[in-house]
Amino acid sequence: MINPKELLAVIIAIVILAFSNSFKSILNGNSAHFLYSIVFFAIILAAYMAGKKLMAFYLESKEETKILTFQRYGLYERSYLKTPVPIGIIISFVLSVLSLGYVKWFALTETYIKAKIGRAVRKHEYYSYSEMTEFHIASISAAGIFSLLILSFIAYLINQPELAKLSVYFAAFNLIPLGKLDGTRIFFGSRILYSILASIAIIALGYVWLLV
């Protein structure tokens, strides 16, 4: 279930992603590309979140998609900003404007995961644990990436190359093991799982570049 705060974050992410993807076209007078990008990224974010939420439901946990933020800048306890900076939005917007739309950044979101109270192992009678392990967190993040790769394959089959391309790009960006991105959670939760997803993403990127 998506809450109003999460919905607002997703809408903002969709608009910024569409702006980043279509800024060069906007400069050339093609504003329609921006509208198409909004539709495509709405589909991409829907698939991405659905995959994570389904896996979170299976693992008796809560998942929430948020705007990627930056708050900690050092190792000490005092090395925190009082207000989180929406670094994902800033990077995407600034890179697009400064490069006139040639450089794009699609990693705008982060995943917040929390175990439900009384979470239990399925097929066991008694509650045996309530905390999320790194592998469980990695599995939830990986489900979102996997959903995007499936979406790109379906989009290719139904002759929607732009949707297929953007799905692969979004998955690849979020697989980067940096900061709070899903790639970091997957990498430290399961190197094998990360290697499999990264390999598939690289192959998909290769096909996408051949289509461009």
Phi, psi and chi 1 to 4 in degrees:
 res  aa     phi    psi   chi1   chi2   chi3   chi4
   1 MET       -  132.4 -169.0   69.4  179.6      -
   2 ILE   -96.2  133.4 -173.9  170.0      -      -
   3 ASN   -95.2  165.4   58.2   58.4      -      -
   4 PRO   -57.5  -39.0  -27.6   36.7      -      -
   5 LYS   -64.4  -42.1 -174.6  177.6  179.2 -178.9
   6 GLU   -67.3  -40.0 -176.6  179.0   15.7      -
   7 LEU   -61.1  -42.0  178.7   59.7      -      -
   8 LEU   -62.7  -43.0  177.3   60.1      -      -
   9 ALA   -61.5  -40.5      -      -      -      -
  10 VAL   -67.4  -41.8  171.3      -      -      -
  11 ILE   -62.3  -43.6  -68.8  173.8      -      -
  12 ILE   -61.5  -43.9  -67.0  173.3      -      -
  13 ALA   -61.0  -42.1      -      -      -      -
  14 ILE   -61.8  -45.1  -69.8  171.4      -      -
  15 VAL   -64.3  -45.2  173.1      -      -      -
  16 ILE   -66.5  -41.5  -62.5  -62.1      -      -
  17 LEU   -61.8  -43.0  -73.6  165.0      -      -
  18 ALA   -64.7  -39.2      -      -      -      -
  19 PHE   -63.2  -46.3  173.3   82.1      -      -
  20 SER   -62.1  -41.0  176.6      -      -      -
  21 ASN   -72.1  -29.1 -175.6   58.2      -      -
  22 SER  -113.6    7.0   60.6      -      -      -
  23 PHE   -60.6  -40.6 -173.9   63.0      -      -
  24 LYS   -62.9  -39.9 -176.1  168.5   66.4  173.3
  25 SER   -67.5  -37.7  -62.4      -      -      -
  26 ILE   -61.8  -42.0  -66.7  173.4      -      -
  27 LEU   -63.1  -28.6  -67.6  177.4      -      -
  28 ASN   -89.8    6.3  -66.4  -31.3      -      -
  29 GLY    89.5    8.8      -      -      -      -
  30 ASN  -102.8   80.9 -177.3   11.7      -      -
  31 SER   -75.0  -17.6   57.8      -      -      -
  32 ALA   -63.7  -30.8      -      -      -      -
  33 HIS   -60.8  -33.2 -169.7 -149.6      -      -
  34 PHE   -63.5  -42.1  175.3   69.8      -      -
  35 LEU   -67.3  -41.6  -61.0  177.8      -      -
  36 TYR   -62.7  -39.5  -76.7  119.6      -      -
  37 SER   -64.5  -37.2  -65.0      -      -      -
  38 ILE   -60.9  -44.7  -75.0 -179.0      -      -
  39 VAL   -63.4  -46.4  173.9      -      -      -
  40 PHE   -62.8  -44.4  -72.1  147.0      -      -
  41 PHE   -72.3  -27.1  -80.7  111.4      -      -
  42 ALA   -63.9  -42.1      -      -      -      -
  43 ILE   -65.6  -43.0  -65.2  172.1      -      -
  44 ILE   -63.3  -47.6  -71.6  169.6      -      -
  45 LEU   -65.4  -34.8  -94.8  -65.3      -      -
  46 ALA   -63.9  -45.0      -      -      -      -
  47 ALA   -66.2  -42.6      -      -      -      -
  48 TYR   -60.3  -47.1  176.9   59.1      -      -
  49 MET   -72.3  -37.0  -66.1  170.6   61.6      -
  50 ALA   -61.0  -43.0      -      -      -      -
  51 GLY   -61.1  -44.4      -      -      -      -
  52 LYS   -68.6  -40.7  -68.0 -169.8  -64.4 -178.7
  53 LYS   -70.4  -34.9  -71.7 -173.5 -179.0  -61.3
  54 LEU   -65.8  -42.7  -75.6  173.0      -      -
  55 MET   -67.5  -38.9 -178.6   59.4   73.6      -
  56 ALA   -63.6  -39.4      -      -      -      -
  57 PHE   -62.6  -42.2  176.4   78.9      -      -
  58 TYR   -63.2  -35.7  176.4   77.2      -      -
  59 LEU   -92.4   14.8  -65.9  174.6      -      -
  60 GLU    54.3   51.4  -61.3  -71.0  -14.5      -
  61 SER  -140.8  171.1   58.3      -      -      -
  62 LYS  -109.9  137.7  -62.9  179.4 -179.3  179.2
  63 GLU  -125.9  136.6  179.7  -82.6  -25.6      -
  64 GLU  -137.7  130.8 -177.7  177.8  -17.9      -
  65 THR   -91.0  127.9  -62.0      -      -      -
  66 LYS  -126.9  166.1  -61.8 -177.9  177.2 -177.4
  67 ILE   -70.2  135.7  -64.1  -64.1      -      -
  68 LEU   -62.2  125.5 -179.7   65.4      -      -
  69 THR  -123.5  161.8   58.9      -      -      -
  70 PHE  -125.2  127.7  169.8   79.2      -      -
  71 GLN  -137.0  -38.4 -169.7  170.6   11.5      -
  72 ARG   -93.4  128.5 -177.0  168.4 -175.0  170.3
  73 TYR  -121.8    6.4   57.3   87.0      -      -
  74 GLY  -158.4 -176.6      -      -      -      -
  75 LEU   -89.4  -18.4  -60.6  176.3      -      -
  76 TYR   -82.1  157.5  -59.8  102.5      -      -
  77 GLU   -62.0  -30.6  -67.8 -174.8    3.0      -
  78 ARG   -81.6   -5.4   63.6  178.3 -179.4  -86.0
  79 SER   -83.0   58.4  -57.3      -      -      -
  80 TYR  -131.5  140.5  -81.9   86.9      -      -
  81 LEU   -79.3  143.7  -61.9  174.2      -      -
  82 LYS   -65.3  -35.8  -67.9 -177.2  178.2  179.8
  83 THR  -120.4  125.6  -56.5      -      -      -
  84 PRO   -60.5  140.5  -21.4   33.0      -      -
  85 VAL   -97.8  126.7  177.1      -      -      -
  86 PRO   -72.4   72.8   28.9  -35.9      -      -
  87 ILE   -62.7  -32.2 -167.3   67.2      -      -
  88 GLY   -61.5  -46.1      -      -      -      -
  89 ILE   -65.2  -44.9  -68.3  176.4      -      -
  90 ILE   -61.2  -48.3  -66.1  173.1      -      -
  91 ILE   -61.5  -46.9  -67.9  176.1      -      -
  92 SER   -61.5  -46.2 -178.3      -      -      -
  93 PHE   -67.5  -48.5 -177.2   83.4      -      -
  94 VAL   -64.9  -44.5  171.3      -      -      -
  95 LEU   -62.0  -40.9  -75.0  179.4      -      -
  96 SER   -64.2  -45.4  -64.4      -      -      -
  97 VAL   -68.7  -47.9  172.8      -      -      -
  98 LEU   -65.4  -32.4  -67.3 -178.8      -      -
  99 SER   -94.6    4.3   68.2      -      -      -
 100 LEU    58.5   33.9  -60.3  179.6      -      -
 101 GLY    91.1    0.2      -      -      -      -
 102 TYR   -82.3  -29.0  -76.7   93.0      -      -
 103 VAL  -108.1  127.3  179.1      -      -      -
 104 LYS  -122.9  148.9  -56.8  171.0 -175.6  178.8
 105 TRP  -132.5  115.3  178.9  -95.4      -      -
 106 PHE  -105.2    4.7  -70.8  162.3      -      -
 107 ALA   -92.7   89.9      -      -      -      -
 108 LEU  -111.6  -11.7  -94.8   69.9      -      -
 109 THR  -121.3  160.3   62.1      -      -      -
 110 GLU  -132.9  162.4   61.8 -178.5   78.2      -
 111 THR  -114.0  125.4  -56.2      -      -      -
 112 TYR  -102.5  123.7  174.2   76.1      -      -
 113 ILE  -125.5  133.0  -59.7  170.9      -      -
 114 LYS  -143.2  136.5 -177.2  179.6  179.5 -179.5
 115 ALA   -70.3  142.0      -      -      -      -
 116 LYS   -72.7  152.2  -69.1 -178.5  178.7  179.0
 117 ILE   -63.8  130.5  -62.4  175.7      -      -
 118 GLY    76.0   24.1      -      -      -      -
 119 ARG   -60.8  135.8 -171.0  173.2   73.0   95.7
 120 ALA  -130.5  155.3      -      -      -      -
 121 VAL   -70.0  129.9  178.1      -      -      -
 122 ARG   -63.2  149.4  -70.2 -177.5 -179.7  -86.8
 123 LYS    71.5   12.3  -60.3 -178.7 -179.0  179.6
 124 HIS  -117.2  144.2  -75.7   68.1      -      -
 125 GLU   -75.0  -37.4 -177.7  177.5    0.0      -
 126 TYR  -109.1  155.5  -60.4  103.4      -      -
 127 TYR   -68.6  123.1  -62.8  117.7      -      -
 128 SER  -113.9  -19.3   58.6      -      -      -
 129 TYR  -160.0  158.4   62.7   84.1      -      -
 130 SER  -130.6  -12.3   59.2      -      -      -
 131 GLU   -88.9  150.4  -64.6  -62.4  -35.9      -
 132 MET   -86.8  131.3  -60.4  -66.8  -67.2      -
 133 THR   -84.7  167.2   66.2      -      -      -
 134 GLU   -62.8  -33.0  -71.7 -172.6  -12.9      -
 135 PHE   -68.9  -38.7 -180.0   74.5      -      -
 136 HIS   -63.3  -43.9  -65.8  138.6      -      -
 137 ILE   -63.4  -41.9  -66.5  173.2      -      -
 138 ALA   -62.3  -38.7      -      -      -      -
 139 SER   -64.4  -39.6  -62.3      -      -      -
 140 ILE   -66.1  -46.1  -66.8  172.3      -      -
 141 SER   -63.6  -41.0  -65.3      -      -      -
 142 ALA   -64.7  -32.3      -      -      -      -
 143 ALA   -62.5  -36.9      -      -      -      -
 144 GLY   -66.1  -43.8      -      -      -      -
 145 ILE   -64.0  -43.3  -58.9  -64.2      -      -
 146 PHE   -62.4  -38.5 -170.9   66.6      -      -
 147 SER   -61.4  -38.3  -63.0      -      -      -
 148 LEU   -66.6  -39.7  -68.1  172.1      -      -
 149 LEU   -67.0  -36.7  -63.6  173.6      -      -
 150 ILE   -65.9  -43.1  -67.3  176.8      -      -
 151 LEU   -59.6  -41.3  174.5   61.7      -      -
 152 SER   -63.9  -37.5   67.0      -      -      -
 153 PHE   -67.1  -43.7 -179.4   70.6      -      -
 154 ILE   -64.2  -42.7  -65.8  174.1      -      -
 155 ALA   -61.6  -37.6      -      -      -      -
 156 TYR   -65.7  -40.0  174.9   76.7      -      -
 157 LEU   -67.2  -32.5  -69.6  179.4      -      -
 158 ILE   -95.8   17.3   61.7  175.6      -      -
 159 ASN    62.8   48.5 -163.8   28.2      -      -
 160 GLN  -123.1   71.8  -69.2  -67.3  -29.6      -
 161 PRO   -61.6  -33.4   22.9  -34.3      -      -
 162 GLU   -66.3  -43.3 -179.9   71.8    7.9      -
 163 LEU   -65.2  -40.1  177.5   57.7      -      -
 164 ALA   -62.2  -44.6      -      -      -      -
 165 LYS   -63.5  -47.8  178.8 -177.3   72.1  173.7
 166 LEU   -66.2  -34.7  -66.5  177.5      -      -
 167 SER   -63.1  -43.5  -61.3      -      -      -
 168 VAL   -66.6  -43.4  171.8      -      -      -
 169 TYR   -61.6  -44.7  -76.0  165.8      -      -
 170 PHE   -63.1  -42.1 -170.3   84.3      -      -
 171 ALA   -63.7  -44.2      -      -      -      -
 172 ALA   -63.7  -43.4      -      -      -      -
 173 PHE   -62.3  -41.9  -92.6   96.4      -      -
 174 ASN   -77.9   -9.2  -77.1  -83.0      -      -
 175 LEU   -85.7   -7.0  -92.3  174.7      -      -
 176 ILE   -63.7  124.1  -60.7  173.0      -      -
 177 PRO   -79.4   71.4   28.4  -33.4      -      -
 178 LEU  -136.2  130.3  178.9   67.3      -      -
 179 GLY    58.3 -128.7      -      -      -      -
 180 LYS   -98.6   12.0  -58.8  177.2 -176.6  178.0
 181 LEU   -66.8  159.3  -64.1  178.3      -      -
 182 ASP   -59.2  -31.9  -76.5  -26.0      -      -
 183 GLY   -58.5  -35.8      -      -      -      -
 184 THR   -66.3  -44.5  -57.2      -      -      -
 185 ARG   -63.8  -42.1  -61.7  174.3 -177.0  -87.0
 186 ILE   -69.5  -42.8  -59.2  170.7      -      -
 187 PHE   -60.6  -45.3 -178.3   80.4      -      -
 188 PHE   -83.6  -16.8  -72.3  104.8      -      -
 189 GLY   -85.5  -34.1      -      -      -      -
 190 SER  -163.3  107.2  173.7      -      -      -
 191 ARG   -65.0  -33.9  -57.2  -67.4  172.8   84.8
 192 ILE   -65.8  -47.8  -64.8  176.0      -      -
 193 LEU   -60.8  -42.1 -178.7   58.2      -      -
 194 TYR   -63.8  -42.0 -177.3   85.6      -      -
 195 SER   -62.8  -40.2  -61.6      -      -      -
 196 ILE   -64.7  -49.3  -66.8  172.3      -      -
 197 LEU   -65.4  -41.3  -72.7  174.7      -      -
 198 ALA   -64.0  -39.5      -      -      -      -
 199 SER   -64.0  -44.4  -61.9      -      -      -
 200 ILE   -63.3  -41.9  -64.1  173.9      -      -
 201 ALA   -64.0  -40.0      -      -      -      -
 202 ILE   -64.6  -43.4  -69.5  172.1      -      -
 203 ILE   -61.9  -43.6  -66.2  171.6      -      -
 204 ALA   -63.3  -39.9      -      -      -      -
 205 LEU   -62.0  -38.4  -78.6  171.8      -      -
 206 GLY   -60.1  -44.4      -      -      -      -
 207 TYR   -65.0  -41.2  -83.5  107.5      -      -
 208 VAL   -61.4  -44.8  165.3      -      -      -
 209 TRP   -65.6  -29.0  -71.4  -27.2      -      -
 210 LEU   -71.3  -30.6  -71.5  174.3      -      -
 211 LEU   -78.4  -26.3  -68.3  173.5      -      -
 212 VAL   -68.6      -  173.9      -      -      -
